[in-house]
């Protein structure tokens, strides 16, 4: 069994609460170093998780530690900087969503990865749930028929995170690029990844920095960031080259119920996630089928898939090309909202 040496860049919430605990359960991965622009935070994480080296930058990590791949867990703004540096150093890359802060940065990442010929996988964990994987297999097998309609939502009544998430210069956007990327990516993946061609969308900033009592909020470790210049909700429709459409709604804060789902409709059957239900026919009657699946840890599952791809040379099910296409959709949403009209994706 090959043991992979990984360097973690970014010692914030997603690294300490998701990626590092997943690695701690593996015998085929050795975390050789961790880096963060806040060196004391990197040092504290290193001590907590038994990591031998801590650095203040990606460049220091790349030159000062032995690594086979880099796991990127930094602010969205710096995904491209770290990925390009890692690719030039010949390292494989696992990159947290979204791919980048905007399309230009995503395209620069793709070029660097392909020029260097290094493995790259987007960390989009909702693709890797047991339910999503079951449904993806149904779609791929043709049992659903061609998927021509989908809708998805991740709507928080009050759930705006605190910290860098609301700083446009660091995040690239609000709920669209933070949680919308999850539901849009997952739904597009389950539709069979058709080519997006047009989008019409709106964004709203009507709730803002609310002071509502009695609600939980995700607090970034960089919680001293005070900028609040992102949207707090968005909705729209994405059109695809094959004629399919996807409706989407995302929100950190709006006056309505909490909602998180994906629905797809095909020529032969349809399905929803959360919970997984297959809508079809049997012997001329309508049926609602609810497969029994064991729940899984989606972060552990995505890392397991990445290691599998490193061992086999298989292409990840969330490759660099998918990251760029999803970035095109996200950018199209923001452009359409800014211009107040439907725009072409391309």
Phi, psi and omega in degrees: 000123177286138177253121183268139178261121184243140172250127180265126176248111186110118183247032181273202187301312187293326177290311187282333184260345184231299186291309183297316176300326178293318179295327182298339181270357185256144175260352183258011178227134175240120177277110185267340181195158174222143181230149176201144178297339172264091187302318178302325177292319177297319180295320178294318178295321178299317179293318182296320186254009176069038181266129189291332185228145176229139183227164181263000180202161175298318182299318178296320179296314183297326181270341188250001181220150176275120181221149171261327177211161181246132177255114187266116182229035183263179173307150179308321184302330186254007175304314184293318180301313182290317181297318181294318178296318180294318180297316179296333177275001177079023182263143169293158189223131166246120188239126176299152175288160342291170183301317184204181180283335178200177185294320180302317179293322179295318179294323176296321177297313181301316180297316181297318180296315182287323176298321182277340181068033182260150175297142179217135176222133172284133175271087177242083195297335183291344171293336192259009174293153180299324180291316179296320180293322176299313182293322177299322178293323176297316179296313182296327180285349181089003183289341178268345190075183179292132180277120184244351182210141177207156171213151185207153180207146166220093188245115174261131176295312173215111181195034178288124179290155178259145178113213187296341182302326183266006178263105186305324182293336180259326186264328185087355180161181182262231185298334178301311185271346181268298181253336176297325179302325180294305186287325177291315179299311182300316183292315178300318177301316181286342174282353183096013177060051176293161182283121177285138182236331182214154176212142172234124188211163172225150171236155181224144175231065187258337183265314175069212185277077185290159178241030181301136179269156172075022178235149178274147177221138174291126182247114177292153177296334173270058186280358178277355177292129186249355180296143180215075185232032178250165175290162174244358173197163179198157175204162179169191180224135177249130178256145183241160186300330181276006179094353179286158177227152175231123171268142180219150173220134177220148181200141164267332183203120173201168183263081181190180185284154171293133183215138177210106182203164169225137176228134174233147179232123178245176182292332183255329182198167176228176182200157171232152169250151180065062004266166178288121176219134178255125181255115183211205177225150175213124180056034177087002181245149174291142180227146171242110184253127180243090182300145178265114182233147176283133176294153179225162175276113189291331178287319175297322182293319181290322177293321177300318179294320179298314179297319176304315181293323176296322181287325188257340187083004178295151175282133181298156177282354172231073186280178182299324180298322178294320178301319179293317181296318177296321177298323177298319179293317179298316180295323177297323178298311181295321180294315179300316180296320181292320182274343180072031180202165176294141180231158177276139175262127180167000000 
